[in-house]
């Protein structure tokens, strides 16, 4: 069973995700993801990225293009233990885009406890259509 501390640490990892990407701190991706993490943006038409290096490269390209979201917000975090040191986490997110548009998404994440920290092993992002 996930403890209150586990739930807090999981929520902190998801919150840190927003800050790392919004502040373009891509050198901190290791604080969020396992080295072989999968980041699936295929439902948004952006592909699937395998590994921290590929995730960082994609984020850097998006930032350089000027099309990256300006701000990410995460809410409604629900974590369910799926095994020892493993959790399935569903959350909702809002993104304020470069042009001021607001987009909503669902995040379906797998987090694993690694060296005392909860890190994202897999993230599936599904846009919420209006």
C-alpha positions as CSV (number, residue, x, y, z in Angstrom):
1,X,0.0,0.0,0.0
2,X,1.3,3.5,-0.9
3,X,2.0,5.5,2.2
4,X,1.2,9.2,2.6
5,X,4.9,9.9,2.1
6,X,4.8,7.9,-1.2
7,X,1.8,9.8,-2.4
8,X,3.4,13.1,-1.5
9,X,6.7,12.2,-3.2
10,X,4.8,11.0,-6.4
11,X,2.9,14.3,-6.5
12,X,6.1,16.2,-6.0
13,X,7.7,14.4,-9.0
14,X,4.7,15.3,-11.2
15,X,4.9,18.9,-10.0
16,X,8.6,19.1,-10.6
17,X,7.9,17.9,-14.2
18,X,6.0,21.2,-14.8
19,X,8.9,23.4,-13.4
20,X,11.6,21.5,-15.3
21,X,9.9,21.8,-18.6
22,X,8.5,25.4,-18.1
23,X,11.9,26.7,-17.0
24,X,13.8,24.7,-19.7
25,X,15.9,22.9,-17.0
26,X,16.4,19.9,-19.2
27,X,19.6,19.0,-17.4
28,X,17.3,17.9,-14.5
29,X,15.4,15.3,-16.5
30,X,17.2,12.6,-14.5
31,X,15.3,14.0,-11.4
32,X,12.0,13.0,-13.2
33,X,12.6,10.0,-15.4
34,X,14.3,6.7,-15.3
35,X,17.0,6.6,-18.0
36,X,15.0,4.3,-20.2
37,X,11.7,6.1,-19.7
38,X,9.1,6.2,-22.5
39,X,7.2,9.5,-23.2
40,X,4.3,8.9,-25.4
41,X,2.8,11.9,-27.1
42,X,1.4,10.0,-30.1
43,X,-2.2,10.9,-29.2
44,X,-1.1,14.5,-29.7
45,X,0.6,13.7,-33.0
46,X,4.1,14.2,-31.7
47,X,5.4,10.6,-31.5
48,X,6.9,8.4,-28.8
49,X,10.3,9.2,-27.2
50,X,12.4,6.4,-25.7
51,X,15.0,7.4,-23.0
52,X,15.9,10.6,-21.2
53,X,18.2,11.7,-24.0
54,X,15.4,11.5,-26.6
55,X,12.9,13.2,-24.3
56,X,15.4,16.0,-23.7
57,X,16.1,16.4,-27.4
58,X,12.4,16.6,-28.3
59,X,11.8,19.1,-25.5
60,X,14.8,21.3,-26.6
61,X,13.5,21.3,-30.2
62,X,10.0,22.3,-29.1
63,X,11.4,25.0,-26.9
64,X,13.6,26.3,-29.7
65,X,10.6,26.4,-32.1
66,X,8.8,28.8,-29.8
67,X,5.8,26.4,-29.7
68,X,6.4,24.8,-26.3
69,X,3.8,25.4,-23.7
70,X,4.6,28.5,-21.5
71,X,3.2,26.9,-18.4
72,X,2.1,23.4,-17.2
73,X,-0.3,22.8,-14.3
74,X,-1.0,19.3,-12.9
75,X,-4.0,18.4,-10.8
76,X,-6.3,15.6,-9.7
77,X,-3.5,13.1,-9.0
78,X,-4.6,9.6,-8.3
79,X,-1.9,7.0,-7.4
80,X,-2.5,3.3,-7.2
81,X,0.1,0.8,-6.1
82,X,0.8,-1.8,-8.8
83,X,3.5,-3.7,-7.0
84,X,6.4,-3.2,-4.6
85,X,7.9,0.2,-5.5
86,X,5.6,0.6,-8.5
87,X,2.6,2.9,-9.0
88,X,0.1,3.7,-11.7
89,X,-0.7,7.4,-11.6
90,X,-3.5,9.3,-13.4
91,X,-3.6,13.1,-13.4
92,X,-5.0,16.0,-15.3
93,X,-3.0,18.8,-16.8
94,X,-3.5,22.2,-18.2
95,X,-1.1,23.9,-20.5
96,X,-1.0,27.6,-21.4
97,X,0.4,27.7,-24.9
98,X,2.6,30.3,-26.5
99,X,-0.4,32.0,-28.1
100,X,-2.4,32.1,-24.9
101,X,-4.6,29.1,-25.8
102,X,-5.3,26.7,-22.9
103,X,-5.1,22.9,-23.6
104,X,-6.1,20.1,-21.2
105,X,-4.6,16.6,-21.1
106,X,-4.8,13.4,-19.2
107,X,-1.5,11.9,-18.0
108,X,-1.3,8.2,-17.4
109,X,2.0,7.5,-15.7
110,X,4.0,4.5,-14.4
111,X,6.3,5.5,-11.6
112,X,8.9,3.3,-10.0
113,X,10.8,3.9,-6.7
114,X,14.5,4.0,-7.7
115,X,17.3,4.9,-5.2
116,X,14.7,6.3,-2.8
117,X,12.9,8.5,-5.3
118,X,9.7,8.0,-7.4
119,X,10.7,8.4,-11.1
120,X,8.5,8.3,-14.2
121,X,9.1,5.1,-16.2
122,X,6.3,5.7,-18.7
123,X,4.1,8.7,-19.5
124,X,1.1,8.6,-21.9
125,X,-0.3,12.0,-22.6
126,X,-3.8,12.2,-24.1
127,X,-5.3,15.5,-25.1
128,X,-8.8,16.3,-23.8
129,X,-10.8,17.5,-26.8
130,X,-13.2,20.3,-26.2
